[in-house]
Amino acid sequence: MISLKGCHFPKDAVLYAVYFYLRYTVSYRDLEEIMAERGVRVDHATLNRWVVKYSPIVAARAQSKKRPTLSSWRMDETYIRVRGNWVYLYRAVDKAGNTLDFMLSERRNRPAAARFFGKALSTNGIPSKIVIDKSGANAAGIREVNRILKRFGCLAKIQTVRSKYLNNLIE
């Protein structure tokens, strides 16, 4: 249950505005007009405060309702330009092609790969196998995650398959 304690507007109107802003590429002023058409007169600055305050709550609620993922993942990283800087985009998809997680990193090394795998495993569970390309950093990251899982007493070990052809789904 999402609590909007202290908010002077109806809960449905606030959540609708936050959802609409996050789902569609619309400005706060356009959203102000859309809400006015629906009978809710609200300022664009208030809409901004709603999005900043309630979007993490909505995201956490959606994450908790997420279905379990399949047991086989595909993982890859690529080099992209974000706001004028070159960064690595780590991505993981399941066997069906659904995006599991992504992360931007300045470096492509073992700590970055381990951080990505830790983040992806915490939200999606432990897969039985991960298909990666020939990257040594990704293999080292999975070995480190396996060591951490063993240290915490988890008997499941993540199998690593290194093949550039099986990874075509993500590329």
N, C-alpha and C positions, 0 to 999 in steps of 0.2 A: 504494500500500500504506500503510495507516494503522498507524503504529508506536505501540505502547503500552508502550514501554520503562519499566521500573520499576513497573509496575502488578502487584499481587499477585493479581488476579482474571483469569479467562480472558478473552481478547479478545472472544469472542462475547458473553459476559455483559455486559461493559462497553458494547459497541456496541449491544446490544439495549436496555439501560437508557437510554442516551442517545437512541436513536431513539424509544423508547416515550414518553419525557418530551417530546421535541420534537414528536412527531406528535399526541399526544392531550393533552387538558387534564386532567392528573393531577398531584396534589401529590407532593412527595418522600416523604411518609409513606405515601401510597397505593402509590407505586412500590416502596417498601421491602417492603410486603406482597405485591405482585405478584411481586417477585424471590424472596421467601421461598417462595412457592407453587411456584416453579420450582427450588427447591433452592439458591438463592444467598442467603446471609445477609449483608446489607450494611446499614449505617446510612444514614439519610437525609442526613446531612452529607456522607458519602462520595459519595452520588449527586449532591449539589449540586456537589461538586468535579469529578466526572466531566463533568457537563454544561458547567460553565464551561470546563474544560480541553479537552474533545474536540469540543464542538459546532462551534467554528470550523473545525476540521480536517475534520469530516464535511461541513460546508457548502462548503468549498473543493473537496473531492473531488467533491461532487455538481455544483458549478458547472463543473468541468473536463470532466465527462461530458455536459454539456448539449448538446442538438442545436442546429444552426444555426437561426436564426429566419428567418421569411419576409422578403421584401424591402420590404414596406409596413407601416409602423407607424401607430398612432393614439396621440396624446398629448393629455393634458388635465390640468388641475389643478383642485382643489376646496378649499374652506375647511372644515376640520373641527375639532372640539374634542378635544384629547388631554390627559388629566390636568388638565382645567380651563383649558388654554390653547388659543387659536385658532391653528392653523397651516395652511399650505398643503400639500396632499397632491398631489405630482406623480406621475402614473401613465402608463405606456406599455404598450400591448398590440399584438400582431401582428394581421394580417388575420383570423386564425382566432379571435381573442378571448383568446388565451393571454397571461397577464401576463408582461411582459418585465422590468420594473423599477419601483420606486417610491421616493420620497424625501419626507421631511418637511422643510419649510423655514418659517422665520418670515416671510420676505418673498417677494413675487411680483414679481421684477424680472429683469433680464438676467443678472446673475451667478448667481442661483439657478437660472434655466433652463439656462444654460450648464453649471453644475455637474451638474445632473441629466442633461443630454444626454451629457456626458463620462462620467459613471458608467454610463449605459445602453449607450453605444457600446463602452465597454471590456469589458463582459461579454457583449454580444450581437452585436457586429460592426456594420458600417456598412450601413444600409438604403439603398435607392435613393430612397425617398420617405417623408416623415413628414406625416401629416394632423393639422393643429392647428385650433383654433378661431380667432377673430379677435383673439386676445391678441397685443399688440405685444411683450410680454416674451419669449414663446416664439419668435416670429419673429426677434427680435434674438439670442436664444440660439443658434438654428440658424445664423444668419449668422456668429456668432462661431466656432462649431464648424467651419463651412466654411472660414473664414479660417485656423484652426489646421491643418485637414487640408491645405490648400493650402501652408501654410508648411512642413509636413513632407514635401511632395512627393507626397501622395496625389492621384491624378487624379480619383477619384470625388467628385462633389459631391452633397450631399443635396438633393433636390428638396423644396420646401415647398408643400403644398396647404392653403389656408386655406378651410375649409368647415365650418360648424357642423352640416350635415346628414350628411356623411360620418363625422363624429366621434361619431355616436349610438351606435356599438358600445361605446365606452368609457363613455359616460354612462349 
